[in-house]
Each structure stands twice: as structure tokens, then as C-alpha cells.
Amino acid sequence: MKFLFTILLGAILGAAATLYWIYGNYADASEQALMRDTLTTYLPFLSEYVNP
């Protein structure tokens, strides 16, 4: 179970790091704004799961 949790956590962190790298190195200003707006739009809905 610990191994599965480690793999899952690594996949989540790897995906987040990849998106951040794309955001910083390849996305132009409009794409960066779209990524920020998407994250801030879904943040209130995600907080329902984080803070039940």
C-alpha cells in the first residue's frame, strides 16, 4: 500500500511539475492567463473536497 501511495504521489507531483514547466517556458501571455483563470475558476470547487 505504501508503494502504491508513493507511485500515486509521484505521478501527481510529476504532472504538476510538467504543467508548471510548460507554463513558465512555452506558454505565451494569453495561454498563461488561460491557465491561471482555469485554476482560479475551479479552486472554490476543489476546496469543498479538501476542507469537507
Secondary structure, 3 states (H helix, E strand, C coil): CHHHHHHHHHHHHHHHHHHHHHHHHCCCHHHHHHHHHHHHHHHHHHHHHHCC
